Amino acid sequence: MLRDQVCLSSCSLSLNLSL
């Protein structure tokens, strides 16, 4: 479960950086 949250955080950061 923790890994999922970490992935979500990373994905969110990546998306924000992309935008």
C-alpha positions in Angstrom: 0.0 0.0 0.0 2.8 2.4 0.9 4.4 1.8 -2.5 1.1 2.8 -4.2 1.1 6.1 -2.3 4.7 6.8 -3.3 4.0 6.1 -6.9 1.0 8.4 -6.8 3.1 11.2 -5.3 5.8 10.7 -7.9 3.3 10.6 -10.7 1.6 13.8 -9.5 5.0 15.6 -9.3 5.9 14.4 -12.8 2.6 15.6 -14.2 2.9 19.0 -12.5 6.5 19.4 -13.8 5.3 18.4 -17.3 2.5 21.0 -17.2 
